Amino acid sequence: MRRAAILIFDDVEVLDFCGPFEVLASARVPGGEERAKRPRAFEVVTVAARADIVTCRGGLLVRPNHTFHDCPTPDLIVLPGGYGVERARRDPAVLRWIDLTVGVATLVTSVCTGAFLLAEAGLLNGRPATTHWVEIPALRAQFPEIDVRDDYRVVDIGKIITSAGVSAGLDMALHVISRLHGRDAARETARSIEYRYEPVPTLVL
């Protein structure tokens, strides 16, 4: 079972982190047995700088599973967006955790303006990436060294996967499942949460 750690912070966009959480937590390891008897493909946890309750966009209150200090080593990290990204990208503790985790994780993903966290950490320089359509001009202006794409919903450059805004996190998470466990596993997961699984514009390098 792979471990997925999803960063949360005040003013995080709810679907940005809850969408991938639901998809990854619903995935099962492929096999011949009926779905309910197969083990989960991911252990999914939330992580924050502190153990305090996080106030998400819209007022949803969430207590993180872990802090940066006690979070088990993840195989996959998800960096969501939201209005709180502006503060998070200037928080040395957040950038330090991203830097340390990137070195050990197999996959590093972002949803929406979570791409700004990757950009701030210097992980997208000279590479294609995407974000919420509203923020495409800002990402281009602030990080001209990034090849910001507005024609793809998911951009997979190997270890790093960025996705467009909000609901695109669902497609990104299904893309991760397809990449790690096959398209049938992704299709099965989508069906389990009654989400329409269909190809979205995806750049894979």
Buried (B, 14 or more C-beta within 10 A) or exposed (E): EBBBBBBBBBBBBBBBBBBBBBBBBBBBBBEEEEEEEBEBBBBBBBBBBEEEEBBBBEEEEBEBBBBBEEBEEBBBBBBBBBEBBEEBBEBEBBBEBBEEBBEEBEBBBBBBBBBBBBBBBEBBEEBBBBBBEEBBEBBBEEBEEBBBBEEBBBBBBEEBBBBBBBBBBBBBBBBBBBBBBEBEBBBBBBEBBEBEBEEBEBBEE
